[in-house]
Amino acid sequence: MDQSVIWIHGDNLSPTQPIWSQYPDRPAVWVWDDDLLQAWGISFKRLVFIYECLLELPVEIRRGHVIQELTQFIAHHQATQVITSPSPSPRFTQICQSLPVPVKIIPSPGFVEIPANTDLKRFSRYWKVAKPYLTP
């Protein structure tokens, strides 16, 4: 029997993520991290967007310290593995390494394939390159 739980974070809020089709019946959790949100200065508009995304997902929403909440969720479900999607955040790596069970990362399809040397420092530069791939 699969004893996995799914951890949803800010880089995998889509209901079309492969994680949902590969693990359709596994319990999932999102943790609001007040300290992180405050430190990063996340706007109210962005918080509403995240919340609306979460409403489309079969996920339990928690609030608190991410590692503590994930550890409690893991224990509650007697999980032997956490399933999640990748994130470029160094904090993501720290969280994964702090969990009491292994973490399996399911790759996400890219939004669009663009040349590797594209300047990604500004969204407008990215969009100039990406838009032709997305619009006819």
LUMGU-323998 format. One record per residue (C-alpha): x, y, z; residue number from 1; chain. Coordinates in Angstrom, 1 decimal. Last residue first. Example, Ala and Ser with C-alpha at 12.3 -4.5 7.8 and 13.67 -1.06 7.14 Angstrom:
2
13.7	-1.1	7.1	2	A
12.3	-4.5	7.8	1	A
END
This chain:
136
-0.1	31.5	-33.2	136	A
0.6	32.4	-29.6	135	A
2.6	30.3	-27.1	134	A
6.0	29.9	-28.7	133	A
5.9	33.6	-30.0	132	A
5.3	34.7	-26.4	131	A
8.3	33.1	-24.8	130	A
11.1	35.3	-26.1	129	A
9.4	38.6	-25.6	128	A
8.0	37.3	-22.4	127	A
11.4	36.5	-20.9	126	A
12.6	40.0	-21.6	125	A
9.4	41.5	-20.0	124	A
9.8	39.2	-17.0	123	A
13.1	40.6	-16.2	122	A
16.2	38.8	-15.0	121	A
15.5	35.8	-17.3	120	A
18.0	36.6	-20.0	119	A
17.6	33.7	-22.5	118	A
20.7	31.5	-22.9	117	A
18.9	28.3	-22.5	116	A
16.6	28.9	-25.5	115	A
12.9	28.6	-24.6	114	A
10.6	25.6	-24.0	113	A
7.3	26.8	-22.6	112	A
5.5	26.4	-19.3	111	A
7.8	23.6	-18.5	110	A
6.4	20.2	-17.5	109	A
6.8	19.5	-13.8	108	A
9.2	16.9	-12.5	107	A
8.1	14.7	-9.6	106	A
10.3	15.1	-6.6	105	A
10.4	12.2	-4.2	104	A
11.2	13.2	-0.6	103	A
12.5	10.6	1.9	102	A
11.1	10.6	5.4	101	A
11.8	12.6	8.6	100	A
11.9	15.9	6.8	99	A
14.8	18.3	7.3	98	A
16.5	17.7	4.0	97	A
13.3	18.5	2.1	96	A
12.9	21.7	4.1	95	A
16.5	22.8	3.4	94	A
16.1	22.1	-0.3	93	A
12.9	24.1	-0.5	92	A
14.7	27.0	1.3	91	A
17.2	27.1	-1.5	90	A
14.3	27.9	-3.8	89	A
14.5	26.5	-7.3	88	A
11.4	24.4	-6.7	87	A
10.7	20.8	-7.8	86	A
7.3	19.1	-7.4	85	A
6.3	17.1	-4.3	84	A
5.8	13.6	-3.0	83	A
6.7	12.9	0.6	82	A
7.5	9.3	1.6	81	A
6.9	6.7	4.4	80	A
3.6	8.3	5.5	79	A
1.9	7.3	8.7	78	A
-0.9	9.7	7.7	77	A
-0.8	11.6	11.0	76	A
3.0	11.3	11.2	75	A
3.5	12.8	7.7	74	A
1.0	15.6	8.5	73	A
2.8	16.3	11.8	72	A
6.2	16.4	10.0	71	A
4.7	18.7	7.3	70	A
3.4	21.1	9.9	69	A
6.7	21.2	11.8	68	A
8.8	21.6	8.6	67	A
6.5	24.4	7.3	66	A
6.1	26.4	10.5	65	A
2.5	27.5	10.7	64	A
-0.8	27.5	8.8	63	A
-2.5	24.4	7.3	62	A
-4.5	23.9	4.2	61	A
-5.5	20.3	3.4	60	A
-5.4	19.8	-0.4	59	A
-7.7	18.5	-3.1	58	A
-6.9	21.4	-5.4	57	A
-9.0	24.1	-7.0	56	A
-9.4	26.0	-3.7	55	A
-5.6	26.1	-3.5	54	A
-5.4	28.2	-6.7	53	A
-7.9	30.7	-5.1	52	A
-5.7	30.9	-2.0	51	A
-2.6	31.5	-4.1	50	A
-4.3	34.3	-6.0	49	A
-5.7	35.8	-2.8	48	A
-2.2	35.8	-1.3	47	A
-0.8	37.5	-4.4	46	A
-3.4	40.3	-4.1	45	A
-2.6	40.7	-0.5	44	A
1.1	41.3	-1.4	43	A
3.9	39.0	-0.4	42	A
6.6	41.0	1.4	41	A
9.2	38.3	1.3	40	A
9.8	38.4	5.0	39	A
6.1	38.6	5.8	38	A
5.2	35.6	3.6	37	A
8.1	33.7	5.0	36	A
7.2	34.3	8.6	35	A
3.5	33.6	7.9	34	A
4.2	30.2	6.4	33	A
0.9	29.0	5.0	32	A
1.3	25.2	4.7	31	A
-0.2	23.2	1.9	30	A
-1.1	19.5	2.3	29	A
-2.0	16.5	0.2	28	A
-3.5	13.1	1.0	27	A
-2.9	10.5	-1.7	26	A
-5.7	9.4	-4.0	25	A
-4.6	10.8	-7.3	24	A
-0.9	10.0	-7.1	23	A
0.4	10.0	-10.7	22	A
-2.5	12.1	-12.0	21	A
-2.2	14.7	-9.3	20	A
1.7	14.8	-9.3	19	A
1.6	15.4	-13.1	18	A
0.6	19.0	-12.4	17	A
-2.7	19.9	-14.0	16	A
-4.4	21.2	-10.9	15	A
-1.7	23.9	-10.8	14	A
-0.2	25.2	-7.5	13	A
3.2	23.7	-7.9	12	A
5.8	26.3	-7.3	11	A
4.2	27.9	-4.2	10	A
4.1	24.6	-2.3	9	A
2.1	21.4	-2.3	8	A
3.3	18.5	-0.3	7	A
1.8	15.2	-1.3	6	A
1.7	12.2	1.1	5	A
2.9	8.7	0.4	4	A
2.1	5.5	2.2	3	A
1.3	3.5	-0.9	2	A
0.0	0.0	0.0	1	A
END
